[in-house]
């Protein structure tokens, strides 16, 4: 009898990409652990998934807080079963400053020459620190089962330096570097590590930037396990 799909933990479970990833993996039987800071938003998302027949649990946590994120992942595993897929894609709350343009400063981004140790640390704690915390929480069970997948989503600045995202680029490139090493080291343990860099706005109906399209791309990569990295929009 085939092994039933495991639980997918979606860290950064927002109404856009996180929701689509939860739906895509949930549609083939994965139970879903929804992790983000806002319980109210998570509960609404879990309710919408339940309407589609997808089992989802709500685990509020700040991805940059090591203890709360670890506790959330451990609780999810206890409630829903072994986490066999980790999707890590936390994102800032988008703010705008007139005419629909994003207010990068309000979102915590600094340009290359305005980047300080403090602004770099803030991005590092979210992007790299949270990813390392999440991986440490789920990897032991994955390696014991000799089956698992770590899926890391970043922006274009992970690959192609963008001067207006100086501090974010440092963090995203660092995560990409670590994930590449983990991809090589964990392959013999049956654990797939992948990186997807998105260089277009993630918006419904935006072609390859549509969150459902990106979620399907992730599902196909996790199934094929034949490449570490892919990019979208560049």
N, C-alpha and C positions, 0 to 999 in steps of 0.2 A: 504494500500500500504506500503511495507516495506521501512524503512528509508535507503536512499542510504549511502554507506560507506563515512566516514568523511575523513579529510585530515590526512596524517601521516607526521610528521616532523622528518626528518632524520638528527640528529646532528652528524657530523662526516661522511659526505657523500663522501667517497672516492671511488676509483675504485674497491675496493674489497668487504668487507662486507657491507658497506653503499649502494653500488650499488645493491647488491643482495637483501637487505631488501627493498629498494625502488621498485625493480622489483616484488618481491613476493607480497607485499601489493598492489602495483599498478595494478597487474594482476587481482585482484578481485574488482577493481573499486575505490580504494582509490586514491585521489589526493595526490601528493607528494611535500613536501617542502624540498628542498635540502639545507642544511646548512653546510658550511665549510669555510675555510679562502680564498681559491683560486677561484676567480670568473671564470677564464678560464676553470679550471677543472670541475666546476659545470655546466657551459654552455654546455660543451661536453657531460657530463652525462645526462643532461636534453634533449639534442638532441637525444641521443641514446634511451632514454625512450620514447620520442615522436614517434620514428620510430616503437615502439611496441604498440602504441596507449595509452600510459600512460601520463596523464596530470601532468607536473612537473614545479615548479617554482624555481628560483635561488635566494638565500638569503645569500650572503657572510657575515660571522661573525666569530670572534674568540670566541670559547667556554669559554675561561677563562676571557673574558671581559663582565661584567654584562650588560652594556648598549647596546653594539652592539648585543649581543645574544638576549636580550629581544626585542629590536627593530626588529630584523629579524623575530622572532616568531610572533610578533604582525602584522608585514607586511604580513607574510604568511597567517595568519588567515584572514586578511582583503581581500586578493586577492583570496584565494582558499576556504575559508570557515573554519568552526570550526575545530581546531586540536583535533582529537579524539584519536590519537595514537602518542606518543612521543617515538622515538628510540634514545637512547643516547649512542654513542659508539665512542667518539673521540679517535684517536690514534696518536702516534708520527710518524714522517716521519722516516722510517727505514734507518739506515746508516750502512755501513759495513766496516770492517777493515781487509781486506785480507782474501782470501780463503772463502769468502761468510759468514764469521762470523759477527754477528751484533755488531756494535760499541755502546755499551750501554751508555758509558759516553757521546758520541756525541748526543745521543738521550735524554739526561737529566736524565738518571737513575743513582742512586748511591747505592752501596752495603749497607748492614745493618750498618756496623761500619763506613762507610764513609758518612752516611746520616747526614746532617746538618739541622738546622731549615729552612734555605733558600731553600735547595733542596726539603725538605718535603713540604714547602709551594707551590712551583712551581707545584708539582704533585697534591696537594690538590686543588689549584685554578682551574686546568683543570678538574680533575676527580670529586671532590665533589662540588666545587663552581659552576662549569658549570651545573652540574646536578640539584643543588638546584635552580639556576637561571631559568633553562628551566622548571622545574616543577612548580615554582611559576607563570610563564607566562601562562601556559596552564591549570593548575588545576581549576581555578575558573569556566571556561566554561565547563570543564568535570563534575564538581560536580553539576553545575546547570542542565546539561543535564542528570545527573545520568548515565553517560556512558563515559568510557575512559580507556586508558591503558598507563602506563609508563613502558618502557622496557629498562633496564640497562644492558649493556654488559661490563664485565671486564675480566681480565686475571686470571690465576690460583692463583696468589698471594693474591687475595681477600679472598681466603679460606685456602690456604696452603702456609705459609710463605716461600719465596724464598730469601735466603741471598743476591743474586746478584741484587735483585730488592727491596732493602730496602725502599726507599722513595715511590715507586709505591705501594708497599704492604700496607703501612700506609693509603694511599689515597683510594685504592680499597677496603680494608677492611672497611674503614669508610663509603664508599658509600653503600656497602652491608648491613652494620648495619642500616643505615638510611632507605634504601629501605625496609628492613624487617619490621621495625616499620611502615612505610607508608602502606605497604601491609595490615597490620592488621587494621590500622585506617581508611583506605579509602574503605575497602571492603563494608561497609554498605552504602557508597555513590555511589556504582556502578562503582567504578574505580579500575581496576586491576593494581597491581604493581608486576613486575617480575624481576628476576636477573638471568643472564646466565653467567657462568664463563667458559672461554675457555682456556684449558690447552695444546693446540696443535697449531702449526703454521696454520694460516688461509690462505690457498692456494687452487687455483682451482685444482680439482682432488685429493685432500688430504683426501678422505673418509669423516669422520664426521667433519673434519676441512675445508671441501670445503665451501666457503662462501654461495653458494646456499643452501647447506644442513643446515647450521646454520640459514639462513633466514627462511627456511621452518620450522625449529624447533621453531623459535620465533613465526611464524604465528600460528602454532598449539597450542602453550602455550597461546597466546593471545586469541584464540578462546575458549579453554577448561577452562582456568582460574582456574585450580584445584590444582596448586602448585605454590609456590613462586619462587622456585629456581631449576635449573638444571645445571649440569656440563658436559663438553665435554672434553674427553681425560684424565680423571683421576678419 
